[in-house]
Amino acid sequence: MLLELRAENYAVIDHAIAGFGPGLNLLTGETGAGKSILVDALALLMGQKASTGLIRHGAERAVLSCVFESTLGAEAVLEANGIDAEGEEIILRREILDSGKGRVYVNNQPATVAVLRQLAPELALIHAQSETLSGFDQAQQRGLLDRFGGISTEAAEGAFAQWRAIQDRLAELERDEQDRLRLADLWSFQAREIGGAEPEPGEDEALETEKRVLVNAEKLYAAAMSANSLLYEDSGSAEAALRGAQKHLEELARYDARFLDAAQQIASARATVDDVSSTVRDYAERIDASPERLAEIEDRLAVLDRLKRKYGATLEDVIAFGEEAARKLAEIENRDEILRHLRAEVDKAAEAYRRAARALTAERAGAAKKLEKLAEAQINDLAMKARFSVAVTPNEDAGGWAPHGWDGIECRLATNPGEPLKPLDEIASGGEMSRVLLALKVSVEEGANRTRARRVQIPRTLVFDEIDIGIGGRAAEAVGRRLQALSRVQQVLCVTHLPQIAAFADQHFLIEKQEKQRRTQTSVRLLSPAERAEEIARMISGATVTETSLRHAEQMLRASSAGDSLPVQKVGG
């Protein structure tokens, strides 16, 4: 859900903040007030191309920012781009500089416009009059159909991953033979060099420790023997002093039981001293200041260091490298047998994918028939006389395979009787497209609610600009009711000129253009219930709000809340 949108020095906006809520958020205002500017600002934050012409006259830069509630899909995009998530919100910020350059920040961390475009499908889908259908591509259409039908692509995804992994292995083995033979010589040398040295994990660390002992043998022997003398051997050793103290304490304990514990503690200390003195004495006796062994260790360490420089930072890496080289060499030597095995495996994996993809096609075809009937009825309730279909076109060639299946999903429309069905971008005008998209979204949500399907995530926030072009009366009320229904499951933002639609708002924002200090400024404010009635009255009667239009506006607001039909009024202004 979009929580907040800010714009500074953008077009005619000096500084504006809009805090949105759940449900239906409607933007109204007089013609030319700049209602669509906010939608365009959000589109820029979704990665749309910017230009310096958007910067307010006299300013050096325009700054746009917004705050969305985070989604699992958006968090995955952040992680893939090395951007830290910050709690349950995602903050987007974009600066447009008069130099032609720009800056993008996501969660206050530097990012790129490409990241905004990756985040866009996870956060919002915008349909503005100025944009093309690029935001409603086949991926979006496929997602809507799968959501409507409660269709899961998990089986196809797993089968595709398995087939792709085997296919890649097979392609690697089938590379140019000369290249593989040259590599075989290299792998053979590497495997022999590592195998001949027979390195063991941790061997270098153990040898380094032994080397340090041999290099410092005399010092270590003297230290160990001195410690043994002080602890045990000398007449004034710690053990002798403790023994004497123990005798005195035992004598005291014969007359006073308080000293029993002290005598036992001294006895325990003597045992510890005995153990330590034995350990250092044994250590000293094992020290062998052998120049031959030192030379042997240094030679071995040199061999191991050379292997680590060539094949890995640790001996474990070196050993793993050798095993991989041996595996690749074995593949070449057993290439024909391995190829036969892999070809059989890839055929099995391909057949498993075909079964999963065909099952998806059948599910989608069935769902498409139901969706096109429901969506066509919804579309024609919105002042259109159109035929609508959802084409499911499988591409069974391996080049068309994908984790989500091999189907191409395309929504088609015919807006006039006798015309053939064509893709939406070839038929629908901006206003028609908004209404088609609205009808389709409502249909999908109705189907998803029936099947309780929530496997396929679609954008949390839907934005419609100028959805009411060319309609009025009951058609406008139908649009309003569908927006209201859709807003119960997804946040909806909508720019409208019609009071019949404005009456259904959960949050109603007024866009106003004012002149301050000889500069035009556009502002945004959330209307109170009384202000809503006045704004809807203005939309009914024009610039002059009459008592009659105000009463009609209040009736419309009551009717929209109660679910009754709105009072029919002639719309002017």
C-alpha positions in Angstrom: 0.0 0.0 0.0 1.2 3.5 -0.8 1.4 5.4 2.5 2.8 8.8 1.4 3.7 10.8 -1.7 5.8 13.9 -1.7 6.7 16.3 -4.5 9.0 19.4 -4.3 9.7 21.8 -7.1 7.9 19.5 -9.5 6.0 21.1 -12.4 3.7 23.7 -10.8 4.1 22.1 -7.3 6.2 24.0 -4.8 5.9 21.5 -2.0 3.1 19.0 -1.6 2.5 16.0 0.7 -0.3 13.4 0.4 -0.8 10.7 3.0 -2.9 7.9 1.5 -4.9 5.2 3.3 -6.4 1.8 2.6 -9.4 1.5 0.3 -10.4 4.0 -2.4 -8.3 7.3 -2.5 -9.9 9.8 -5.0 -8.3 12.9 -6.3 -10.5 15.7 -7.6 -10.2 19.4 -8.5 -10.9 21.8 -11.2 -9.7 21.3 -14.7 -6.1 22.3 -15.0 -5.5 22.1 -11.2 -2.8 19.4 -11.7 -4.6 16.2 -10.6 -2.7 14.1 -13.1 0.7 15.6 -12.0 0.6 13.5 -8.8 0.0 10.3 -10.9 2.9 11.3 -13.2 5.1 11.9 -10.1 4.3 8.4 -8.9 5.1 7.0 -12.4 8.5 8.6 -12.2 9.1 6.9 -8.9 8.2 3.6 -10.6 11.0 4.2 -13.1 9.4 6.2 -15.9 11.8 8.3 -18.0 12.3 11.9 -16.6 13.2 15.2 -18.2 14.5 18.5 -17.0 11.2 20.1 -18.2 9.6 18.7 -15.1 11.6 20.9 -12.8 9.7 23.9 -11.4 10.8 27.2 -13.0 13.6 28.8 -11.0 14.5 25.7 -9.1 17.7 23.6 -9.5 16.1 20.3 -9.0 12.8 18.5 -8.5 12.6 15.9 -5.7 10.0 13.2 -5.5 9.6 10.6 -2.8 7.1 8.0 -1.6 6.7 5.4 1.1 5.2 2.0 0.4 4.4 -0.9 2.7 6.9 -3.6 2.0 6.1 -6.8 0.2 7.9 -10.2 0.0 8.5 -9.6 -3.7 9.9 -6.1 -3.2 12.2 -7.4 -0.4 13.5 -10.0 -2.8 14.3 -7.3 -5.4 16.1 -5.3 -2.7 18.2 -8.3 -1.7 19.1 -9.1 -5.3 20.4 -5.5 -5.7 22.3 -5.4 -2.4 19.9 -2.9 -0.8 19.1 -3.3 2.9 15.4 -3.6 3.9 14.3 -1.2 6.6 11.5 -2.5 8.7 8.1 -2.9 7.1 8.4 0.1 4.7 10.2 0.9 1.4 11.2 4.5 0.8 11.8 5.6 -2.8 13.4 9.0 -3.6 14.2 10.5 -7.0 16.0 13.7 -7.8 15.9 15.4 -11.2 18.6 17.9 -11.7 18.6 20.8 -14.1 21.9 19.5 -15.5 20.0 16.6 -17.0 21.4 14.1 -14.4 19.4 12.5 -11.7 19.8 10.5 -8.5 17.8 7.6 -7.1 17.7 6.4 -3.5 15.9 3.3 -2.1 15.7 3.2 1.7 18.2 6.1 1.7 20.7 4.0 -0.2 22.0 4.9 -3.7 20.2 3.0 -6.4 19.3 3.2 -10.1 16.2 3.8 -12.2 16.5 0.1 -13.2 15.9 -0.9 -9.6 12.8 1.3 -9.5 11.5 -0.5 -12.6 12.2 -3.9 -10.9 10.3 -2.7 -7.8 7.3 -1.3 -9.7 5.4 -4.5 -10.4 5.7 -5.4 -6.8 4.4 -2.1 -5.5 2.0 -0.4 -8.0 0.4 -0.6 -11.4 -0.3 2.8 -12.9 -2.6 3.4 -15.8 -2.3 7.1 -16.8 -3.6 8.8 -19.9 -0.1 9.7 -21.0 1.4 6.2 -20.8 1.4 3.1 -23.0 0.4 -0.4 -22.1 3.9 -1.3 -21.1 2.8 -1.6 -17.5 0.2 -4.2 -18.5 2.4 -6.7 -20.4 1.9 -10.4 -20.9 3.5 -11.2 -17.5 0.9 -9.0 -15.8 -1.9 -10.6 -17.8 -0.6 -14.1 -17.0 -0.4 -13.2 -13.3 -4.0 -12.0 -13.3 -5.3 -15.1 -15.1 -3.4 -17.4 -12.7 -4.7 -15.4 -9.7 -8.3 -15.6 -11.0 -8.0 -19.4 -11.5 -6.0 -20.1 -8.4 -3.4 -21.6 -10.7 0.0 -22.6 -9.2 3.1 -22.8 -11.3 5.2 -24.6 -8.7 5.3 -27.9 -10.6 6.3 -26.3 -13.9 9.0 -24.2 -12.1 10.6 -27.4 -10.5 10.4 -29.3 -13.8 11.9 -26.4 -15.7 14.8 -26.0 -13.2 15.6 -29.7 -13.4 15.5 -29.7 -17.3 17.6 -26.6 -17.5 20.3 -27.9 -15.1 20.7 -31.2 -17.2 20.5 -29.2 -20.4 23.4 -26.9 -19.3 25.5 -29.9 -18.3 24.9 -31.6 -21.6 25.7 -28.4 -23.5 29.0 -28.1 -21.5 30.0 -31.7 -22.5 29.1 -31.1 -26.2 31.3 -28.0 -26.5 33.9 -27.8 -29.3 36.1 -31.0 -29.1 39.4 -29.2 -29.6 38.7 -26.9 -26.7 37.9 -29.9 -24.5 41.0 -31.8 -25.4 43.1 -28.7 -24.6 41.4 -28.4 -21.3 41.8 -32.1 -20.7 45.6 -31.7 -20.8 45.3 -28.9 -18.3 43.0 -30.8 -16.0 45.2 -33.9 -16.2 48.3 -31.8 -15.1 46.3 -30.2 -12.3 44.9 -33.5 -11.0 48.4 -35.1 -11.1 50.1 -32.2 -9.4 47.5 -32.1 -6.6 47.1 -35.8 -6.3 50.9 -36.4 -6.3 51.3 -34.0 -3.3 48.6 -35.8 -1.4 47.7 -32.8 0.8 45.6 -33.4 3.9 43.1 -30.9 5.4 44.9 -28.8 8.1 48.3 -30.4 7.3 49.9 -27.0 6.7 48.8 -25.6 10.1 50.1 -28.7 11.9 53.5 -28.4 10.1 53.7 -24.7 10.9 53.3 -25.5 14.6 56.0 -28.2 14.5 58.3 -25.9 12.6 58.0 -23.2 15.3 58.9 -25.8 17.9 62.0 -27.0 16.0 63.2 -23.5 15.3 62.9 -22.6 19.0 63.9 -26.1 20.4 66.6 -24.9 22.8 64.4 -22.1 24.2 61.4 -24.4 24.6 63.6 -27.1 26.3 65.1 -24.6 28.8 61.6 -23.1 29.6 60.0 -26.5 30.1 62.8 -27.8 32.4 62.9 -24.6 34.4 59.2 -24.8 34.9 59.6 -28.4 36.0 62.3 -27.4 38.5 60.3 -24.6 40.0 57.2 -26.7 40.3 58.7 -30.0 41.6 62.4 -30.7 41.4 64.1 -27.9 43.4 64.3 -28.1 47.2 62.3 -24.8 47.3 59.8 -25.9 44.6 56.1 -25.1 44.7 55.4 -28.8 45.5 57.7 -28.8 48.5 56.2 -25.6 49.8 52.7 -27.0 49.4 53.7 -30.3 51.0 55.0 -28.4 54.1 51.9 -26.2 54.3 49.6 -29.3 54.0 51.4 -30.9 57.0 50.8 -27.8 59.2 47.2 -27.5 58.1 46.6 -31.2 58.9 48.1 -30.6 62.3 45.7 -27.7 62.8 42.8 -29.7 61.7 43.4 -32.3 64.3 42.4 -29.7 66.9 40.1 -27.4 64.8 37.8 -28.9 62.1 37.7 -25.5 60.4 41.0 -26.3 58.7 39.9 -29.6 57.1 38.7 -27.9 53.9 41.9 -25.8 53.7 44.1 -29.0 54.0 42.1 -30.7 51.2 42.4 -27.6 49.0 46.2 -27.7 49.4 46.3 -31.4 48.7 44.3 -30.7 45.5 46.8 -27.9 44.5 49.7 -30.4 45.1 48.0 -32.8 42.6 47.7 -30.1 40.0 51.3 -29.1 40.4 52.3 -32.7 40.0 50.3 -33.0 36.8 51.7 -29.7 35.3 55.3 -30.6 36.2 54.9 -34.1 34.6 53.4 -32.5 31.4 56.3 -30.0 31.0 58.9 -32.6 31.7 57.4 -35.0 29.1 57.2 -32.1 26.6 61.0 -31.3 27.2 61.9 -35.0 26.7 60.1 -35.1 23.4 61.8 -32.1 21.9 64.1 -33.2 19.2 66.3 -30.4 17.7 66.6 -32.2 14.4 67.9 -30.1 11.5 66.9 -32.9 9.2 63.3 -32.8 10.3 63.2 -29.0 10.1 64.5 -29.1 6.5 61.9 -31.8 5.7 59.1 -29.6 7.1 60.2 -26.5 5.2 60.3 -28.4 1.9 56.8 -29.8 2.5 55.4 -26.4 3.4 56.9 -24.9 0.2 55.1 -27.6 -1.8 51.8 -26.8 0.0 52.2 -23.0 -0.4 52.8 -23.4 -4.1 49.6 -25.5 -4.4 47.6 -22.8 -2.4 49.0 -20.0 -4.6 47.7 -21.9 -7.7 44.6 -23.6 -6.6 43.0 -22.0 -3.5 43.5 -20.1 -0.3 43.3 -23.2 1.9 44.3 -26.8 1.5 40.6 -27.7 1.6 40.2 -25.4 -1.5 43.2 -27.1 -3.2 41.8 -30.6 -2.5 38.3 -29.6 -3.9 40.0 -28.1 -7.0 41.8 -31.4 -7.6 38.6 -33.4 -7.2 36.8 -31.1 -9.7 39.6 -31.4 -12.2 39.6 -35.2 -11.8 35.8 -35.2 -12.3 36.0 -33.2 -15.5 38.8 -35.4 -16.8 36.7 -38.5 -16.0 33.9 -36.9 -18.0 36.1 -36.5 -21.0 37.4 -40.1 -20.7 33.9 -41.4 -20.3 32.3 -38.8 -22.5 30.3 -41.0 -24.7 28.8 -43.0 -21.9 28.0 -39.8 -19.9 26.5 -38.1 -23.0 24.2 -41.1 -23.5 23.1 -40.9 -19.8 22.6 -37.2 -19.9 20.6 -37.3 -23.1 18.3 -39.9 -21.5 18.0 -37.7 -18.4 17.3 -34.6 -20.4 14.6 -36.4 -22.3 12.9 -37.5 -19.1 13.2 -34.0 -17.6 11.8 -32.5 -20.8 8.8 -34.9 -20.7 8.2 -34.0 -17.1 8.2 -30.3 -18.0 5.8 -30.9 -20.9 3.3 -32.7 -18.6 3.5 -29.8 -16.1 3.2 -27.2 -18.9 0.3 -28.9 -20.6 -1.5 -29.1 -17.3 -1.0 -25.4 -16.8 -2.3 -24.7 -20.4 -5.4 -26.7 -19.6 -6.0 -24.9 -16.3 -5.4 -21.5 -17.9 -7.7 -22.2 -20.9 -10.5 -23.2 -18.5 -9.9 -20.1 -16.4 -9.7 -17.9 -19.4 -13.2 -18.9 -20.6 -14.7 -18.0 -17.2 -12.7 -14.8 -16.9 -13.6 -13.5 -20.4 -17.3 -13.9 -19.7 -17.2 -12.2 -16.3 -14.9 -9.4 -17.5 -17.0 -8.8 -20.7 -20.1 -8.3 -18.6 -18.1 -5.9 -16.3 -16.7 -3.9 -19.2 -20.2 -3.5 -20.8 -21.5 -2.2 -17.5 -19.0 0.7 -17.8 -20.6 2.4 -20.9 -18.9 0.3 -23.5 -20.3 -2.2 -26.0 -17.4 -4.5 -26.4 -16.4 -8.1 -26.8 -13.5 -9.4 -24.7 -11.5 -12.5 -24.8 -8.4 -14.0 -23.1 -6.2 -15.9 -25.5 -4.0 -18.7 -24.2 -1.4 -19.6 -26.8 1.1 -22.4 -25.9 4.5 -22.4 -27.5 5.7 -25.9 -27.2 9.1 -25.3 -28.8 11.9 -25.5 -26.3 12.7 -21.8 -27.0 9.4 -20.9 -25.5 9.8 -22.8 -22.3 9.9 -20.8 -19.0 9.4 -21.5 -15.3 5.9 -20.2 -15.5 5.0 -22.5 -18.4 5.0 -22.0 -22.2 1.8 -20.1 -22.5 1.4 -16.6 -24.0 -1.5 -14.8 -22.4 -3.1 -12.0 -24.3 -6.3 -10.0 -23.5 -8.1 -9.0 -26.6 -10.9 -6.5 -27.2 -13.4 -5.4 -29.9 -15.0 -2.1 -29.1 -17.5 -2.1 -32.0 -19.9 -4.7 -33.4 -18.4 -6.6 -36.4 -14.8 -5.7 -35.6 -12.3 -8.5 -34.9 -10.8 -9.0 -31.5 -7.4 -7.4 -31.3 -4.8 -6.9 -28.5 -5.7 -4.1 -26.1 -2.9 -1.7 -27.2 -4.3 -1.8 -30.8 -7.9 -1.1 -29.8 -8.4 0.7 -26.6 -8.1 4.5 -26.0 -6.7 5.8 -22.8 -10.1 6.1 -21.1 -11.3 2.8 -22.5 -8.2 1.1 -21.4 -8.6 2.3 -17.8 -12.2 1.0 -17.8 -11.1 -2.4 -19.3 -8.4 -2.7 -16.7 -10.8 -1.8 -13.9 -13.3 -4.4 -15.1 -10.6 -7.0 -15.4 -9.2 -6.3 -12.0 -12.6 -6.5 -10.4 -13.4 -9.8 -12.2 -10.1 -11.3 -11.1 -10.7 -10.3 -7.5 -14.2 -11.8 -7.5 -12.8 -15.0 -8.9 -9.9 -15.0 -6.5 -12.2 -14.5 -3.5 -14.4 -17.4 -4.7 -11.4 -19.8 -4.9 -9.5 -18.1 -2.0 -6.5 -18.1 -4.3 -3.6 -16.0 -3.1 -0.7 -17.8 -4.7 0.0 -15.2 -7.4 0.9 -11.8 -6.1 -0.3 -8.7 -8.1 0.5 -5.1 -7.3 -0.8 -3.8 -4.0 -1.7 -0.3 -5.3 -3.7 0.3 -8.5 -3.7 3.8 -10.0 -6.3 5.0 -12.5 -6.1 8.4 -14.1 -9.1 10.0 -15.9 -11.0 6.7 -15.8 -14.3 8.5 -16.4 -13.6 10.0 -19.9 -16.7 9.7 -22.1 -19.1 8.3 -19.5 -21.7 9.7 -17.1 -24.9 8.9 -15.3 -25.4 5.2 -14.4 -22.2 4.2 -16.1 -20.3 6.5 -13.8 -22.0 5.0 -10.8 -21.1 1.5 -12.0 -17.4 2.6 -12.3 -17.6 4.0 -8.8 -19.0 0.8 -7.4 -16.4 -1.3 -9.1 -13.6 0.9 -7.8 -15.1 0.6 -4.4 -15.3 -3.2 -4.7 -11.7 -3.4 -5.9 -10.5 -1.2 -3.1 -11.7 -3.8 -0.5 -8.8 -6.1 -1.5 -6.3 -3.6 -3.0 -5.5 0.0 -2.4 -6.8 2.1 -5.3 -5.9 5.7 -6.3 -8.1 7.4 -8.9 -8.3 10.8 -10.5 -11.9 11.6 -11.5 -14.1 14.5 -12.7 -17.4 12.9 -11.9 -19.3 13.3 -8.6 -20.9 9.8 -9.0 -17.4 8.3 -8.6 -16.1 10.8 -6.0 -19.0 9.8 -3.7 -17.5 6.4 -3.2 -14.1 7.6 -1.8 -12.7 6.3 1.5 -10.2 9.2 1.4 -11.0 12.3 -0.8 -8.2 14.6 -1.8 -8.7 18.0 -3.3 -6.1 19.3 -5.8 -6.1 23.1 -5.8 -4.2 25.6 -7.9 -3.5 29.0 -6.3 -1.5 32.1 -7.0 1.0 33.0 -4.3 3.6 35.7 -4.6 2.9 35.9 -8.3 3.6 32.2 -8.8 1.1 29.4 -9.5 1.2 26.7 -6.9 -0.6 23.4 -6.7 -1.5 21.9 -3.3 -3.1 18.7 -2.0 -5.3 18.3 1.0 -7.5 15.7 2.5 -11.1 16.8 2.8 -13.3 16.5 5.9 -16.9 15.0 5.5 -18.3 18.5 5.2 -15.7 19.6 2.7 -16.4 16.4 0.7 -20.0 17.4 0.3 -19.0 20.9 -0.9 -16.5 19.5 -3.4 -19.0 17.0 -4.8 -21.6 19.8 -5.1 -19.0 21.9 -7.1 -18.6 18.9 -9.4 -22.3 18.7 -9.9 -23.1 22.4 -10.5 -19.9 23.9 -11.6 -18.1 26.9 -10.0 -21.2 28.1 -8.0 -22.3 25.8 -5.3 -26.0 26.0 -4.7 -28.1 24.8 -1.9 -29.7 22.3 -4.2 -26.4 20.9 -5.5 -25.2 20.6 -1.9 -28.3 18.6 -0.9 -27.8 16.4 -3.9 -24.1 15.9 -2.9 -25.1 14.9 0.6 -27.7 12.4 -0.8 -25.0 10.9 -3.0 -22.6 10.4 -0.1 -25.4 8.8 2.0 -26.4 6.5 -0.9 -22.8 5.4 -1.6 -22.3 4.5 2.1 -25.6 2.6 2.2 -25.1 0.8 -1.1 -28.2 2.5 -2.6 -28.4 3.8 -6.2 -27.1 7.4 -6.4 -29.6 10.1 -7.2 -29.3 10.9 -10.9 -28.2 14.4 -11.6 -27.2 16.4 -14.6 -23.4 16.9 -14.3 -22.0 20.3 -15.3 -18.8 22.2 -14.9 
